[in-house]
Amino acid sequence: MRSAYALGRHEQLKLLLAQDRMSDLARVLAYHRYFQADRQQRITGLLAELRELAAVAQQITDQRQILEAARLQQQTELDALEAQRGERAGVLATVESQFKDRAARLAALGRDEKAVLKLLEQLRDAVADIPRQVDDNRPFASRRGQLGRPLAGTALAAFGGRLPDGRPSDGLLIAGTAGAEVRAVAPGRVAYSDWLKGYGLLTIIDHGDGWMSLYAFNDALLKDVGDWVRSGEPLATVGSSGGQGRPALYFELRRNGQPQDPKPWLRP
């Protein structure tokens, strides 16, 4: 190797001219052939590695293009969602302007409360004969103190208190981040999933034996009527469709249509 390095180009010619004895010449030429074969093998290997690296680089470029297209698609969807939220905020502002008078607003909300009670009565009759199709068939009454929280957040209004719009609170108003997931407190079946005046986008879950849970003021509903849900399964996303002016979840627990204080039923 030293002789090949020192000779540089035209190695074999230089070796022929530089050797005095044929035996030394033959030996050096043999070594030189071994060295040349090894060098050729290494060059071939390096070329193969370079081709592999080029293929990997192309794959990385293709993947980056795919990711960029996905990012642009996601941004487009986010922009569309923000536009929808802006339109909804405009609608809510219009509704709020129609109830500037506090007495008129409370009277309208009272009518909404009667509509909820009527709706719950109809739902209870409609689902009374539907067999349960969830794994956890424990009676709801046995779950006191064991229910999962529908949303982690600070309570803005407790049971028996006042909501920001002035009406009595028959449940819990929990502050949240817009778009956060609202989860079922116990297994059951979706009995209602739609807009209801005074409650915004509302989901009602029937848990059997006259027990129902209500999740109001949502930004989007993730379940349809008739869907079976498990405890902790996402039902909706937090919003301000109830006209409270800030993202929050309004949660109620009712038995035979009568409001129950949720606090003793929820895990700390």
C-alpha positions as a printed Julia matrix, in Angstrom:
268×3 Matrix{Float64}:
   0.0     0.0     0.0
   2.87    2.39    0.78
   4.47    1.71   -2.61
   1.17    2.24   -4.44
   0.6     5.51   -2.59
   4.15    6.74   -3.27
   4.05    5.82   -6.95
   0.74    7.61   -7.61
  -0.46    7.2   -11.23
   0.98    4.6   -13.64
   1.85    2.34  -10.7
   2.63   -0.8   -12.68
   5.0     0.99  -15.12
   6.84    2.64  -12.27
   7.18   -0.68  -10.48
   8.67   -2.29  -13.58
  11.23    0.49  -13.91
  12.02    0.62  -10.21
  12.72   -3.06   -9.48
  16.22   -4.64   -9.81
  15.24   -8.26   -9.24
  12.47  -10.23  -10.92
  11.46  -11.98   -7.69
  10.9    -8.66   -5.97
   9.05   -7.39   -9.04
   6.69  -10.38   -9.11
   5.99  -10.13   -5.41
   5.27   -6.4    -5.54
   3.04   -6.79   -8.61
   1.05   -9.53   -6.86
   0.59   -7.32   -3.81
  -0.39   -4.49   -6.08
  -3.07   -6.6    -7.76
  -4.5    -7.58   -4.37
  -4.58   -3.94   -3.39
  -6.25   -2.92   -6.65
  -8.9    -5.65   -6.31
  -9.67   -4.57   -2.77
  -9.85   -0.92   -3.81
 -12.21   -1.79   -6.68
 -14.44   -3.76   -4.3
 -14.57   -0.82   -1.91
 -15.38    1.6    -4.71
 -18.2    -0.69   -5.89
 -19.55   -0.83   -2.33
 -19.41    2.95   -1.96
 -21.25    3.42   -5.24
 -23.98    1.03   -4.06
 -24.28    2.96   -0.77
 -24.5     6.24   -2.7
 -27.34    4.82   -4.8
 -29.15    3.71   -1.63
 -28.65    7.15   -0.07
 -30.02    8.77   -3.22
 -33.12    6.53   -3.0
 -33.58    7.4     0.7
 -33.21   11.1    -0.1
 -35.92   10.78   -2.76
 -38.19    8.99   -0.29
 -37.64   11.78    2.24
 -38.49   14.37   -0.4
 -41.67   12.49   -1.37
 -42.68   12.15    2.3
 -42.09   15.85    2.91
 -44.36   16.66   -0.02
 -47.07   14.39    1.38
 -46.75   15.98    4.84
 -46.87   19.46    3.38
 -50.03   18.6     1.44
 -51.58   17.18    4.64
 -50.58   20.32    6.56
 -52.19   22.54    3.94
 -55.35   20.43    4.02
 -55.48   20.63    7.82
 -54.97   24.39    7.71
 -57.8    24.7     5.2
 -60.09   22.7     7.49
 -59.06   24.81   10.5
 -59.78   28.0     8.56
 -63.21   26.63    7.61
 -63.9    25.72   11.25
 -62.89   29.19   12.41
 -65.18   30.69    9.79
 -68.06   28.54   11.08
 -67.32   29.62   14.64
 -67.34   33.24   13.53
 -70.71   32.76   11.84
 -72.06   31.06   14.96
 -70.77   33.89   17.13
 -72.6    36.33   14.88
 -75.82   34.34   15.25
 -75.39   34.26   19.03
 -74.78   38.0    19.09
 -78.03   38.48   17.19
 -79.88   36.28   19.65
 -78.36   38.14   22.58
 -79.49   41.46   21.13
 -83.05   40.14   21.08
 -82.99   39.59   24.84
 -81.48   42.79   26.16
 -84.33   43.14   28.57
 -83.52   40.83   31.51
 -87.14   40.02   32.34
 -87.9    39.05   28.74
 -84.77   36.9    28.65
 -85.64   35.05   31.87
 -89.18   34.5    30.62
 -87.85   33.0    27.4
 -85.42   30.8    29.31
 -88.29   29.63   31.48
 -90.11   28.47   28.39
 -86.92   26.68   27.34
 -86.86   24.89   30.71
 -90.41   23.66   30.15
 -89.38   22.47   26.68
 -86.51   20.48   28.23
 -88.81   18.84   30.78
 -91.26   17.9    28.03
 -88.43   16.56   25.9
 -87.07   14.45   28.76
 -90.49   12.96   29.39
 -90.84   12.04   25.72
 -87.33   10.57   25.61
 -87.92    8.5    28.73
 -91.03    6.95   27.22
 -89.27    6.36   23.9
 -86.27    4.47   25.31
 -87.94    2.7    28.22
 -88.27   -0.6    26.34
 -84.84   -0.59   24.64
 -82.51   -3.33   25.99
 -79.11   -2.23   27.23
 -76.2    -2.98   24.9
 -73.16   -1.89   26.9
 -70.72   -4.06   28.8
 -71.17   -2.32   32.16
 -74.76   -3.05   33.2
 -74.54   -1.89   36.79
 -77.58    0.16   37.87
 -76.93    3.87   37.67
 -78.02    4.34   41.28
 -75.05    2.22   42.41
 -72.58    4.65   40.79
 -72.93    7.45   43.34
 -69.53    9.04   43.87
 -68.01    7.0    41.02
 -69.0     8.92   37.89
 -66.21   10.3    35.75
 -66.14   14.06   35.29
 -67.53   15.21   31.92
 -64.88   17.93   31.67
 -61.86   18.92   33.73
 -62.21   22.57   34.67
 -63.28   25.17   37.22
 -66.94   25.29   38.22
 -68.42   28.66   37.22
 -71.84   27.89   38.7
 -72.85   25.14   41.12
 -76.15   23.32   41.58
 -78.68   25.75   43.06
 -76.65   28.8    42.11
 -77.05   31.22   39.22
 -75.82   30.97   35.67
 -74.2    34.05   34.09
 -77.46   34.85   32.28
 -79.33   35.0    35.59
 -81.38   31.81   35.49
 -81.09   29.18   38.24
 -78.54   26.46   37.76
 -79.92   22.92   37.86
 -76.47   21.47   37.31
 -72.83   22.51   36.92
 -71.36   25.11   34.6
 -67.73   24.09   34.01
 -65.21   26.38   32.32
 -63.3    24.8    29.45
 -61.17   25.41   26.4
 -62.97   25.7    23.06
 -62.71   22.39   21.25
 -61.89   20.29   24.35
 -63.64   16.91   24.51
 -66.8    16.44   26.59
 -67.06   12.87   27.89
 -69.91   10.63   29.04
 -70.07   10.22   32.83
 -71.49    6.69   32.57
 -72.56    4.13   29.95
 -75.83    4.73   28.16
 -77.56    5.55   24.9
 -77.81    8.89   23.12
 -81.42    9.98   23.39
 -81.03   13.51   21.98
 -78.31   15.2    19.94
 -79.31   18.51   18.4
 -79.81   22.22   18.98
 -82.25   23.3    21.7
 -83.08   26.91   22.39
 -81.46   28.13   25.59
 -79.12   25.12   25.71
 -77.35   25.42   22.36
 -75.99   22.18   20.96
 -77.24   19.59   23.44
 -76.6    15.89   23.97
 -78.73   13.82   26.35
 -77.69   10.34   27.47
 -80.2     7.85   28.86
 -78.65    5.64   31.57
 -81.75    3.6    32.39
 -84.04    3.53   35.44
 -85.14    7.12   34.74
 -81.61    8.57   34.94
 -80.37   10.95   32.24
 -77.36   13.24   31.88
 -77.39   16.47   29.84
 -74.4    18.13   28.15
 -75.15   21.62   26.81
 -73.47   24.72   25.22
 -71.32   22.5    22.98
 -69.44   23.6    19.87
 -69.92   20.3    18.01
 -71.76   17.03   18.64
 -69.89   13.76   18.04
 -72.71   11.22   18.56
 -76.04   10.59   16.9
 -79.34    9.59   18.45
 -79.36    5.86   19.15
 -75.59    5.51   19.6
 -74.44    3.5    22.6
 -71.61    5.11   24.56
 -69.25    3.91   27.25
 -68.1     5.76   30.31
 -65.5     8.35   29.36
 -66.28    8.23   25.63
 -66.2    11.65   23.85
 -69.67   13.03   23.13
 -69.05   16.6    22.01
 -66.57   19.48   22.07
 -66.68   22.5    24.35
 -68.17   25.7    22.97
 -70.37   28.66   23.82
 -73.51   27.82   21.87
 -75.63   28.42   24.99
 -75.03   32.15   24.8
 -72.89   32.39   27.96
 -70.18   34.45   26.28
 -67.3    32.06   27.04
 -66.5    28.39   26.31
 -68.04   26.19   29.0
 -69.98   22.98   29.53
 -73.36   23.0    31.24
 -73.94   19.57   32.8
 -77.11   18.29   34.42
 -78.08   15.03   36.05
 -81.8    14.21   36.21
 -83.93   11.4    37.56
 -87.43   11.1    36.15
 -86.99   14.63   34.82
 -86.07   16.13   38.21
 -82.65   17.84   38.56
 -80.19   16.2    40.92
 -77.05   17.75   42.41
 -74.23   16.23   40.3
 -71.47   16.88   42.85
 -72.12   13.85   45.13
 -72.22   11.59   42.06
 -68.97   12.71   40.47
 -65.53   11.52   41.5
 -63.48   14.23   43.24
